[in-house]
Amino acid sequence: MPKLKTHRAAAKRYKVTASGKIMKRQAGIGHLLQHKSASRKRRIFKMVGVSESHVALVSKELPYKKYSR
């Protein structure tokens, strides 16, 4: 079997924690921040876990990252 290639865009967007969860940044923090409340901005600046329905898709793009299902 040949080596699998890591999808480089996915490697930059997703991080795997020590416990094996796949984390991503939330959408909506790129621009137009002046009308959003401070509490909303604090909430969306944090990393969140990838939904269960997307874990299999993301894990195929990151073949050498250790993750738990």
PDB file of N, CA, C and O in Angstrom:
ATOM      1  N   MET A   1       0.834  -1.190   0.000  1.00  0.00           N
ATOM      2  CA  MET A   1       0.000   0.000   0.000  1.00  0.00           C
ATOM      3  C   MET A   1       0.876   1.250   0.000  1.00  0.00           C
ATOM      4  O   MET A   1       1.836   1.334   0.766  1.00  0.00           O
ATOM      5  N   PRO A   2       0.553   2.214  -0.849  1.00  0.00           N
ATOM      6  CA  PRO A   2       1.303   3.469  -0.817  1.00  0.00           C
ATOM      7  C   PRO A   2       0.895   4.304   0.396  1.00  0.00           C
ATOM      8  O   PRO A   2      -0.135   4.060   1.025  1.00  0.00           O
ATOM      9  N   LYS A   3       1.723   5.283   0.702  1.00  0.00           N
ATOM     10  CA  LYS A   3       1.396   6.178   1.801  1.00  0.00           C
ATOM     11  C   LYS A   3       0.195   7.033   1.428  1.00  0.00           C
ATOM     12  O   LYS A   3       0.013   7.400   0.267  1.00  0.00           O
ATOM     13  N   LEU A   4      -0.619   7.343   2.426  1.00  0.00           N
ATOM     14  CA  LEU A   4      -1.768   8.220   2.207  1.00  0.00           C
ATOM     15  C   LEU A   4      -1.331   9.667   2.370  1.00  0.00           C
ATOM     16  O   LEU A   4      -0.509   9.986   3.229  1.00  0.00           O
ATOM     17  N   LYS A   5      -1.882  10.531   1.546  1.00  0.00           N
ATOM     18  CA  LYS A   5      -1.544  11.947   1.647  1.00  0.00           C
ATOM     19  C   LYS A   5      -2.548  12.657   2.547  1.00  0.00           C
ATOM     20  O   LYS A   5      -3.751  12.405   2.485  1.00  0.00           O
ATOM     21  N   THR A   6      -2.031  13.543   3.378  1.00  0.00           N
ATOM     22  CA  THR A   6      -2.872  14.379   4.223  1.00  0.00           C
ATOM     23  C   THR A   6      -3.402  15.536   3.392  1.00  0.00           C
ATOM     24  O   THR A   6      -2.655  16.160   2.639  1.00  0.00           O
ATOM     25  N   HIS A   7      -4.682  15.821   3.527  1.00  0.00           N
ATOM     26  CA  HIS A   7      -5.280  16.974   2.849  1.00  0.00           C
ATOM     27  C   HIS A   7      -4.792  18.221   3.578  1.00  0.00           C
ATOM     28  O   HIS A   7      -5.165  18.457   4.728  1.00  0.00           O
ATOM     29  N   ARG A   8      -3.958  19.020   2.911  1.00  0.00           N
ATOM     30  CA  ARG A   8      -3.264  20.114   3.583  1.00  0.00           C
ATOM     31  C   ARG A   8      -4.217  21.197   4.084  1.00  0.00           C
ATOM     32  O   ARG A   8      -3.975  21.784   5.139  1.00  0.00           O
ATOM     33  N   ALA A   9      -5.285  21.471   3.356  1.00  0.00           N
ATOM     34  CA  ALA A   9      -6.249  22.476   3.824  1.00  0.00           C
ATOM     35  C   ALA A   9      -6.934  21.998   5.098  1.00  0.00           C
ATOM     36  O   ALA A   9      -7.177  22.792   6.007  1.00  0.00           O
ATOM     37  N   ALA A  10      -7.246  20.711   5.170  1.00  0.00           N
ATOM     38  CA  ALA A  10      -7.881  20.165   6.370  1.00  0.00           C
ATOM     39  C   ALA A  10      -6.915  20.179   7.549  1.00  0.00           C
ATOM     40  O   ALA A  10      -7.327  20.425   8.683  1.00  0.00           O
ATOM     41  N   ALA A  11      -5.639  19.920   7.293  1.00  0.00           N
ATOM     42  CA  ALA A  11      -4.650  19.920   8.368  1.00  0.00           C
ATOM     43  C   ALA A  11      -4.505  21.304   8.984  1.00  0.00           C
ATOM     44  O   ALA A  11      -4.193  21.423  10.169  1.00  0.00           O
ATOM     45  N   LYS A  12      -4.727  22.350   8.193  1.00  0.00           N
ATOM     46  CA  LYS A  12      -4.633  23.713   8.710  1.00  0.00           C
ATOM     47  C   LYS A  12      -5.906  24.136   9.441  1.00  0.00           C
ATOM     48  O   LYS A  12      -5.857  25.015  10.301  1.00  0.00           O
ATOM     49  N   ARG A  13      -7.032  23.530   9.117  1.00  0.00           N
ATOM     50  CA  ARG A  13      -8.313  23.948   9.696  1.00  0.00           C
ATOM     51  C   ARG A  13      -8.702  23.172  10.950  1.00  0.00           C
ATOM     52  O   ARG A  13      -9.423  23.702  11.796  1.00  0.00           O
ATOM     53  N   TYR A  14      -8.244  21.935  11.089  1.00  0.00           N
ATOM     54  CA  TYR A  14      -8.666  21.085  12.199  1.00  0.00           C
ATOM     55  C   TYR A  14      -7.480  20.733  13.073  1.00  0.00           C
ATOM     56  O   TYR A  14      -6.366  20.547  12.583  1.00  0.00           O
ATOM     57  N   LYS A  15      -7.727  20.643  14.376  1.00  0.00           N
ATOM     58  CA  LYS A  15      -6.718  20.215  15.338  1.00  0.00           C
ATOM     59  C   LYS A  15      -7.291  19.042  16.119  1.00  0.00           C
ATOM     60  O   LYS A  15      -8.489  18.995  16.399  1.00  0.00           O
ATOM     61  N   VAL A  16      -6.426  18.097  16.468  1.00  0.00           N
ATOM     62  CA  VAL A  16      -6.847  16.943  17.255  1.00  0.00           C
ATOM     63  C   VAL A  16      -6.295  17.112  18.662  1.00  0.00           C
ATOM     64  O   VAL A  16      -5.096  17.327  18.842  1.00  0.00           O
ATOM     65  N   THR A  17      -7.170  17.016  19.660  1.00  0.00           N
ATOM     66  CA  THR A  17      -6.755  17.186  21.048  1.00  0.00           C
ATOM     67  C   THR A  17      -6.070  15.919  21.544  1.00  0.00           C
ATOM     68  O   THR A  17      -6.060  14.895  20.861  1.00  0.00           O
ATOM     69  N   ALA A  18      -5.501  16.000  22.735  1.00  0.00           N
ATOM     70  CA  ALA A  18      -4.818  14.849  23.321  1.00  0.00           C
ATOM     71  C   ALA A  18      -5.793  13.712  23.605  1.00  0.00           C
ATOM     72  O   ALA A  18      -5.412  12.542  23.573  1.00  0.00           O
ATOM     73  N   SER A  19      -7.049  14.052  23.884  1.00  0.00           N
ATOM     74  CA  SER A  19      -8.044  13.006  24.135  1.00  0.00           C
ATOM     75  C   SER A  19      -8.633  12.457  22.847  1.00  0.00           C
ATOM     76  O   SER A  19      -9.389  11.486  22.884  1.00  0.00           O
ATOM     77  N   GLY A  20      -8.301  13.066  21.694  1.00  0.00           N
ATOM     78  CA  GLY A  20      -8.728  12.522  20.416  1.00  0.00           C
ATOM     79  C   GLY A  20      -9.894  13.223  19.757  1.00  0.00           C
ATOM     80  O   GLY A  20     -10.380  12.762  18.725  1.00  0.00           O
ATOM     81  N   LYS A  21     -10.361  14.335  20.329  1.00  0.00           N
ATOM     82  CA  LYS A  21     -11.461  15.062  19.705  1.00  0.00           C
ATOM     83  C   LYS A  21     -10.922  15.941  18.584  1.00  0.00           C
ATOM     84  O   LYS A  21      -9.826  16.492  18.693  1.00  0.00           O
ATOM     85  N   ILE A  22     -11.690  16.071  17.512  1.00  0.00           N
ATOM     86  CA  ILE A  22     -11.314  16.936  16.400  1.00  0.00           C
ATOM     87  C   ILE A  22     -11.985  18.288  16.623  1.00  0.00           C
ATOM     88  O   ILE A  22     -13.207  18.369  16.747  1.00  0.00           O
ATOM     89  N   MET A  23     -11.173  19.354  16.673  1.00  0.00           N
ATOM     90  CA  MET A  23     -11.671  20.688  16.962  1.00  0.00           C
ATOM     91  C   MET A  23     -11.527  21.578  15.735  1.00  0.00           C
ATOM     92  O   MET A  23     -10.640  21.379  14.905  1.00  0.00           O
ATOM     93  N   LYS A  24     -12.432  22.577  15.634  1.00  0.00           N
ATOM     94  CA  LYS A  24     -12.390  23.525  14.528  1.00  0.00           C
ATOM     95  C   LYS A  24     -12.774  24.905  15.033  1.00  0.00           C
ATOM     96  O   LYS A  24     -13.347  25.044  16.114  1.00  0.00           O
ATOM     97  N   ARG A  25     -12.454  25.931  14.239  1.00  0.00           N
ATOM     98  CA  ARG A  25     -12.880  27.286  14.559  1.00  0.00           C
ATOM     99  C   ARG A  25     -14.313  27.476  14.093  1.00  0.00           C
ATOM    100  O   ARG A  25     -14.751  26.847  13.129  1.00  0.00           O
ATOM    101  N   GLN A  26     -15.038  28.340  14.779  1.00  0.00           N
ATOM    102  CA  GLN A  26     -16.407  28.627  14.379  1.00  0.00           C
ATOM    103  C   GLN A  26     -16.428  29.675  13.276  1.00  0.00           C
ATOM    104  O   GLN A  26     -15.505  30.479  13.150  1.00  0.00           O
ATOM    105  N   ALA A  27     -17.475  29.658  12.495  1.00  0.00           N
ATOM    106  CA  ALA A  27     -17.650  30.650  11.442  1.00  0.00           C
ATOM    107  C   ALA A  27     -18.172  31.952  12.041  1.00  0.00           C
ATOM    108  O   ALA A  27     -18.748  31.955  13.128  1.00  0.00           O
ATOM    109  N   GLY A  28     -17.968  33.049  11.330  1.00  0.00           N
ATOM    110  CA  GLY A  28     -18.553  34.320  11.730  1.00  0.00           C
ATOM    111  C   GLY A  28     -17.632  35.253  12.474  1.00  0.00           C
ATOM    112  O   GLY A  28     -18.104  36.208  13.089  1.00  0.00           O
ATOM    113  N   ILE A  29     -16.316  35.011  12.442  1.00  0.00           N
ATOM    114  CA  ILE A  29     -15.406  35.896  13.171  1.00  0.00           C
ATOM    115  C   ILE A  29     -14.423  36.583  12.244  1.00  0.00           C
ATOM    116  O   ILE A  29     -13.436  37.153  12.707  1.00  0.00           O
ATOM    117  N   GLY A  30     -14.675  36.540  10.943  1.00  0.00           N
ATOM    118  CA  GLY A  30     -13.746  37.132   9.997  1.00  0.00           C
ATOM    119  C   GLY A  30     -13.894  38.631   9.855  1.00  0.00           C
ATOM    120  O   GLY A  30     -12.900  39.350   9.752  1.00  0.00           O
ATOM    121  N   HIS A  31     -15.121  39.106   9.849  1.00  0.00           N
ATOM    122  CA  HIS A  31     -15.370  40.535   9.667  1.00  0.00           C
ATOM    123  C   HIS A  31     -16.779  40.837  10.146  1.00  0.00           C
ATOM    124  O   HIS A  31     -17.488  39.943  10.610  1.00  0.00           O
ATOM    125  N   LEU A  32     -17.189  42.102  10.036  1.00  0.00           N
ATOM    126  CA  LEU A  32     -18.506  42.574  10.492  1.00  0.00           C
ATOM    127  C   LEU A  32     -18.714  42.291  11.982  1.00  0.00           C
ATOM    128  O   LEU A  32     -19.762  41.788  12.388  1.00  0.00           O
ATOM    129  N   LEU A  33     -17.710  42.617  12.781  1.00  0.00           N
ATOM    130  CA  LEU A  33     -17.780  42.315  14.208  1.00  0.00           C
ATOM    131  C   LEU A  33     -18.365  43.451  15.035  1.00  0.00           C
ATOM    132  O   LEU A  33     -18.707  43.243  16.199  1.00  0.00           O
ATOM    133  N   GLN A  34     -18.489  44.648  14.464  1.00  0.00           N
ATOM    134  CA  GLN A  34     -18.892  45.792  15.279  1.00  0.00           C
ATOM    135  C   GLN A  34     -20.335  45.696  15.759  1.00  0.00           C
ATOM    136  O   GLN A  34     -20.662  46.247  16.810  1.00  0.00           O
ATOM    137  N   HIS A  35     -21.200  45.018  15.027  1.00  0.00           N
ATOM    138  CA  HIS A  35     -22.592  44.949  15.463  1.00  0.00           C
ATOM    139  C   HIS A  35     -22.889  43.712  16.306  1.00  0.00           C
ATOM    140  O   HIS A  35     -24.010  43.554  16.789  1.00  0.00           O
ATOM    141  N   LYS A  36     -21.911  42.838  16.489  1.00  0.00           N
ATOM    142  CA  LYS A  36     -22.120  41.645  17.305  1.00  0.00           C
ATOM    143  C   LYS A  36     -21.793  41.975  18.759  1.00  0.00           C
ATOM    144  O   LYS A  36     -20.872  42.741  19.042  1.00  0.00           O
ATOM    145  N   SER A  37     -22.552  41.393  19.668  1.00  0.00           N
ATOM    146  CA  SER A  37     -22.348  41.689  21.081  1.00  0.00           C
ATOM    147  C   SER A  37     -21.043  41.065  21.571  1.00  0.00           C
ATOM    148  O   SER A  37     -20.515  40.135  20.961  1.00  0.00           O
ATOM    149  N   ALA A  38     -20.539  41.588  22.674  1.00  0.00           N
ATOM    150  CA  ALA A  38     -19.276  41.097  23.224  1.00  0.00           C
ATOM    151  C   ALA A  38     -19.393  39.642  23.649  1.00  0.00           C
ATOM    152  O   ALA A  38     -18.461  38.860  23.459  1.00  0.00           O
ATOM    153  N   SER A  39     -20.532  39.275  24.221  1.00  0.00           N
ATOM    154  CA  SER A  39     -20.695  37.890  24.658  1.00  0.00           C
ATOM    155  C   SER A  39     -20.764  36.947  23.464  1.00  0.00           C
ATOM    156  O   SER A  39     -20.251  35.829  23.519  1.00  0.00           O
ATOM    157  N   ARG A  40     -21.396  37.396  22.388  1.00  0.00           N
ATOM    158  CA  ARG A  40     -21.459  36.576  21.174  1.00  0.00           C
ATOM    159  C   ARG A  40     -20.073  36.395  20.566  1.00  0.00           C
ATOM    160  O   ARG A  40     -19.730  35.303  20.114  1.00  0.00           O
ATOM    161  N   LYS A  41     -19.275  37.467  20.553  1.00  0.00           N
ATOM    162  CA  LYS A  41     -17.921  37.371  20.007  1.00  0.00           C
ATOM    163  C   LYS A  41     -17.049  36.464  20.864  1.00  0.00           C
ATOM    164  O   LYS A  41     -16.259  35.685  20.330  1.00  0.00           O
ATOM    165  N   ARG A  42     -17.180  36.553  22.185  1.00  0.00           N
ATOM    166  CA  ARG A  42     -16.415  35.669  23.061  1.00  0.00           C
ATOM    167  C   ARG A  42     -16.771  34.215  22.797  1.00  0.00           C
ATOM    168  O   ARG A  42     -15.902  33.343  22.793  1.00  0.00           O
ATOM    169  N   ARG A  43     -18.044  33.964  22.577  1.00  0.00           N
ATOM    170  CA  ARG A  43     -18.502  32.591  22.356  1.00  0.00           C
ATOM    171  C   ARG A  43     -17.992  32.035  21.028  1.00  0.00           C
ATOM    172  O   ARG A  43     -17.591  30.873  20.963  1.00  0.00           O
ATOM    173  N   ILE A  44     -17.999  32.851  19.962  1.00  0.00           N
ATOM    174  CA  ILE A  44     -17.618  32.309  18.661  1.00  0.00           C
ATOM    175  C   ILE A  44     -16.119  32.322  18.407  1.00  0.00           C
ATOM    176  O   ILE A  44     -15.669  31.727  17.427  1.00  0.00           O
ATOM    177  N   PHE A  45     -15.322  32.982  19.259  1.00  0.00           N
ATOM    178  CA  PHE A  45     -13.876  32.938  19.084  1.00  0.00           C
ATOM    179  C   PHE A  45     -13.282  31.631  19.594  1.00  0.00           C
ATOM    180  O   PHE A  45     -12.122  31.336  19.307  1.00  0.00           O
ATOM    181  N   LYS A  46     -14.044  30.845  20.340  1.00  0.00           N
ATOM    182  CA  LYS A  46     -13.533  29.598  20.905  1.00  0.00           C
ATOM    183  C   LYS A  46     -13.616  28.467  19.884  1.00  0.00           C
ATOM    184  O   LYS A  46     -14.429  28.499  18.960  1.00  0.00           O
ATOM    185  N   MET A  47     -12.765  27.476  20.071  1.00  0.00           N
ATOM    186  CA  MET A  47     -12.791  26.287  19.222  1.00  0.00           C
ATOM    187  C   MET A  47     -13.947  25.392  19.674  1.00  0.00           C
ATOM    188  O   MET A  47     -14.276  25.337  20.859  1.00  0.00           O
ATOM    189  N   VAL A  48     -14.552  24.697  18.721  1.00  0.00           N
ATOM    190  CA  VAL A  48     -15.633  23.767  19.031  1.00  0.00           C
ATOM    191  C   VAL A  48     -15.318  22.419  18.399  1.00  0.00           C
ATOM    192  O   VAL A  48     -14.530  22.330  17.457  1.00  0.00           O
ATOM    193  N   GLY A  49     -15.932  21.387  18.920  1.00  0.00           N
ATOM    194  CA  GLY A  49     -15.731  20.056  18.372  1.00  0.00           C
ATOM    195  C   GLY A  49     -16.499  19.870  17.077  1.00  0.00           C
ATOM    196  O   GLY A  49     -17.558  20.463  16.874  1.00  0.00           O
ATOM    197  N   VAL A  50     -15.954  19.043  16.210  1.00  0.00           N
ATOM    198  CA  VAL A  50     -16.623  18.720  14.951  1.00  0.00           C
ATOM    199  C   VAL A  50     -17.812  17.821  15.270  1.00  0.00           C
ATOM    200  O   VAL A  50     -17.719  16.959  16.144  1.00  0.00           O
ATOM    201  N   SER A  51     -18.928  18.014  14.569  1.00  0.00           N
ATOM    202  CA  SER A  51     -20.123  17.216  14.832  1.00  0.00           C
ATOM    203  C   SER A  51     -19.871  15.752  14.480  1.00  0.00           C
ATOM    204  O   SER A  51     -19.006  15.430  13.665  1.00  0.00           O
ATOM    205  N   GLU A  52     -20.637  14.886  15.106  1.00  0.00           N
ATOM    206  CA  GLU A  52     -20.461  13.443  14.911  1.00  0.00           C
ATOM    207  C   GLU A  52     -20.638  13.032  13.453  1.00  0.00           C
ATOM    208  O   GLU A  52     -20.004  12.082  12.995  1.00  0.00           O
ATOM    209  N   SER A  53     -21.492  13.741  12.725  1.00  0.00           N
ATOM    210  CA  SER A  53     -21.725  13.381  11.329  1.00  0.00           C
ATOM    211  C   SER A  53     -20.544  13.731  10.431  1.00  0.00           C
ATOM    212  O   SER A  53     -20.424  13.183   9.335  1.00  0.00           O
ATOM    213  N   HIS A  54     -19.664  14.637  10.875  1.00  0.00           N
ATOM    214  CA  HIS A  54     -18.519  15.037  10.065  1.00  0.00           C
ATOM    215  C   HIS A  54     -17.207  14.398  10.498  1.00  0.00           C
ATOM    216  O   HIS A  54     -16.196  14.564   9.816  1.00  0.00           O
ATOM    217  N   VAL A  55     -17.198  13.681  11.598  1.00  0.00           N
ATOM    218  CA  VAL A  55     -15.951  13.097  12.102  1.00  0.00           C
ATOM    219  C   VAL A  55     -15.356  12.129  11.089  1.00  0.00           C
ATOM    220  O   VAL A  55     -14.144  12.138  10.873  1.00  0.00           O
ATOM    221  N   ALA A  56     -16.169  11.306  10.472  1.00  0.00           N
ATOM    222  CA  ALA A  56     -15.657  10.327   9.509  1.00  0.00           C
ATOM    223  C   ALA A  56     -15.077  11.018   8.283  1.00  0.00           C
ATOM    224  O   ALA A  56     -14.055  10.580   7.755  1.00  0.00           O
ATOM    225  N   LEU A  57     -15.712  12.089   7.825  1.00  0.00           N
ATOM    226  CA  LEU A  57     -15.215  12.810   6.653  1.00  0.00           C
ATOM    227  C   LEU A  57     -13.876  13.486   6.942  1.00  0.00           C
ATOM    228  O   LEU A  57     -12.950  13.418   6.133  1.00  0.00           O
ATOM    229  N   VAL A  58     -13.783  14.133   8.095  1.00  0.00           N
ATOM    230  CA  VAL A  58     -12.550  14.839   8.440  1.00  0.00           C
ATOM    231  C   VAL A  58     -11.425  13.845   8.707  1.00  0.00           C
ATOM    232  O   VAL A  58     -10.275  14.103   8.352  1.00  0.00           O
ATOM    233  N   SER A  59     -11.742  12.724   9.324  1.00  0.00           N
ATOM    234  CA  SER A  59     -10.698  11.759   9.650  1.00  0.00           C
ATOM    235  C   SER A  59     -10.108  11.109   8.402  1.00  0.00           C
ATOM    236  O   SER A  59      -8.956  10.676   8.428  1.00  0.00           O
ATOM    237  N   LYS A  60     -10.867  11.032   7.317  1.00  0.00           N
ATOM    238  CA  LYS A  60     -10.310  10.528   6.058  1.00  0.00           C
ATOM    239  C   LYS A  60      -9.288  11.501   5.482  1.00  0.00           C
ATOM    240  O   LYS A  60      -8.322  11.087   4.842  1.00  0.00           O
ATOM    241  N   GLU A  61      -9.501  12.787   5.709  1.00  0.00           N
ATOM    242  CA  GLU A  61      -8.575  13.793   5.198  1.00  0.00           C
ATOM    243  C   GLU A  61      -7.322  13.903   6.055  1.00  0.00           C
ATOM    244  O   GLU A  61      -6.305  14.430   5.602  1.00  0.00           O
ATOM    245  N   LEU A  62      -7.384  13.411   7.292  1.00  0.00           N
ATOM    246  CA  LEU A  62      -6.243  13.444   8.210  1.00  0.00           C
ATOM    247  C   LEU A  62      -5.881  12.011   8.594  1.00  0.00           C
ATOM    248  O   LEU A  62      -6.160  11.599   9.720  1.00  0.00           O
ATOM    249  N   PRO A  63      -5.268  11.241   7.696  1.00  0.00           N
ATOM    250  CA  PRO A  63      -5.093   9.812   7.952  1.00  0.00           C
ATOM    251  C   PRO A  63      -4.121   9.481   9.078  1.00  0.00           C
ATOM    252  O   PRO A  63      -4.220   8.399   9.658  1.00  0.00           O
ATOM    253  N   TYR A  64      -3.188  10.369   9.409  1.00  0.00           N
ATOM    254  CA  TYR A  64      -2.183  10.040  10.409  1.00  0.00           C
ATOM    255  C   TYR A  64      -2.408  10.725  11.743  1.00  0.00           C
ATOM    256  O   TYR A  64      -1.558  10.637  12.630  1.00  0.00           O
ATOM    257  N   LYS A  65      -3.531  11.403  11.905  1.00  0.00           N
ATOM    258  CA  LYS A  65      -3.876  11.993  13.195  1.00  0.00           C
ATOM    259  C   LYS A  65      -4.603  10.943  14.023  1.00  0.00           C
ATOM    260  O   LYS A  65      -5.467  10.231  13.513  1.00  0.00           O
ATOM    261  N   LYS A  66      -4.254  10.849  15.287  1.00  0.00           N
ATOM    262  CA  LYS A  66      -4.905   9.891  16.171  1.00  0.00           C
ATOM    263  C   LYS A  66      -6.156  10.538  16.752  1.00  0.00           C
ATOM    264  O   LYS A  66      -6.072  11.589  17.387  1.00  0.00           O
ATOM    265  N   TYR A  67      -7.291   9.931  16.543  1.00  0.00           N
ATOM    266  CA  TYR A  67      -8.546  10.479  17.026  1.00  0.00           C
ATOM    267  C   TYR A  67      -9.387   9.346  17.582  1.00  0.00           C
ATOM    268  O   TYR A  67      -9.157   8.177  17.272  1.00  0.00           O
ATOM    269  N   SER A  68     -10.354   9.695  18.400  1.00  0.00           N
ATOM    270  CA  SER A  68     -11.281   8.703  18.939  1.00  0.00           C
ATOM    271  C   SER A  68     -12.656   8.958  18.356  1.00  0.00           C
ATOM    272  O   SER A  68     -13.009  10.099  18.060  1.00  0.00           O
ATOM    273  N   ARG A  69     -13.417   7.919  18.193  1.00  0.00           N
ATOM    274  CA  ARG A  69     -14.753   8.071  17.617  1.00  0.00           C
ATOM    275  C   ARG A  69     -15.776   8.224  18.690  1.00  0.00           C
ATOM    276  O   ARG A  69     -16.963   8.364  18.396  1.00  0.00           O
TER     277      ARG A  69
END
